[in-house]
Every structure is written in structure tokens, then in C-alpha cells.
Amino acid sequence: MIFTGFSELTVDSKQRLALPSKFRAQFDLEFAAQLDEERRQRGGMGLDAQEIERRQREAKVWCVSPVAGRGLVLLPLSIFRKLASRREGTLTPSRERQEEDNSLFGLTEQIELDSAGRLTIPKWQLEQSGLGAEVVMVGSGSRLEVKDRGTWMGELRDRCLRRG
């Protein structure tokens, strides 16, 4: 899954943030490709209707985590699970590992897209992230990042120059 591009957005008074159609389309294409790959691996046999329905419900769930003063990180639940499963589990974590896990998993919320394609961001996450109402959603590979619009737009020219 690769998210690319950015969109200017507004967080509404109910803390809702629309997931732009270009990012939904990128996710939908990947979702369809995964189903096609599984069908191919099964010798042309598709998944049963219950499994497809379960996956479609899961595809509406996004994991949202604040990064203090820098915005929010959003990942589809399926991607979050893949990345989280790479971390080796232990019954007796070190203090450092325990702090990392508390920060990663304790601050991440699972949020479902509503019928209008919006995510309702918990108020505490918006406060901790330092975001106002005017934001941008930036494709950052396997994740989306929500950043302050003024800061992003102010840095845009420098970002383009650094690439050249």
C-alpha cells in the first residue's frame, strides 16, 4: 500500500475529518488487488461471502495516533496489524519496551469511517497533536499524516527545492 499526494482539509466542529477520495481510491485498489491475489492463490476459488463482508467492514477501520506538536498518523487497520505483528512479543518486556508499547498501542485509536467517508478524531488526539481546523493530509507511503496546513504550505517550496 502506497499513499501519495496531499489534500487540504478542514476539521469540522464535531472533530470530523474527511478522507479524500484519492486516498480512498488508492486503498480500494489495494484491497481489490489483495482479493484477486488470494483468488489466484486458491486456484480461482474466491473467498466466501462472510469473509468478504468481514474484510469490507475491517477496511473501514483506521488507526489514528497523535505525534505531539507534529500532527496525526493514520493507517488502515490491516496495515497497522501487519506492522505491529513485526514487533516480537514478550511476557516480560524491558522498561524501555514497555514505554514504547504504551506509547504506540496506548495512544492509537481505531476509528471507523462514517457513511460520508469521515473519521471522527478523538478530541484529546487533536489537542495533543497541536492541530487546528485547517490541515493537510499527506500520503507518506504506507501511512497518511495529518499536518498543520500553514506549516506544510510554508515548507512546500523548500521541499520541492530539496528534491531537485
Steps between C-alpha positions, in 0.01 A plus 500: 500500500647830392322830570620797295407866464338742743162668551397812686222429752307648789428329832134586568348602834416135577868400457428327169755478225408389149717233344563641151371290212849465347623326816186284524550403134864404564387283792210346304735403215735328744205324670374367165852391401535303824170319436611421143834366624328274754263373231802423278676319785188292560495387139216731399290433810378821660437570866160421641246782540544520879877544471463769233245683718732479802788642300284779359399601856863486609601715202298787651709499819801730526757529778572856608788608722616848604858617470534788749531832321534336158155369415333162461599172338225293333529141382241255374444235769638230269830688458521581874458128578774401255744754640410424863540124445866556408569601858597195698278444802629420846345425837769695681581814300782729600397835643601665171293254294205543734514878451519458121202263500299730726570793270431311180197292594364709788478820296362340183123498452306289250247720323242397243423705190143627508266471200629836367865383509597698813702404806403646836829577673494482882528847650801407714689387187434830324614690807820295542584521130490880504269516199244771433211485256706565184707192413652300216494124462827378354569163342812359665537155353315245713343770717321832477607796710284793604697820546438868559413655163691825554817320599477254208428768240780716640748215461372383161742705287797386710387137466486536122842667491657226713380238252662678205 
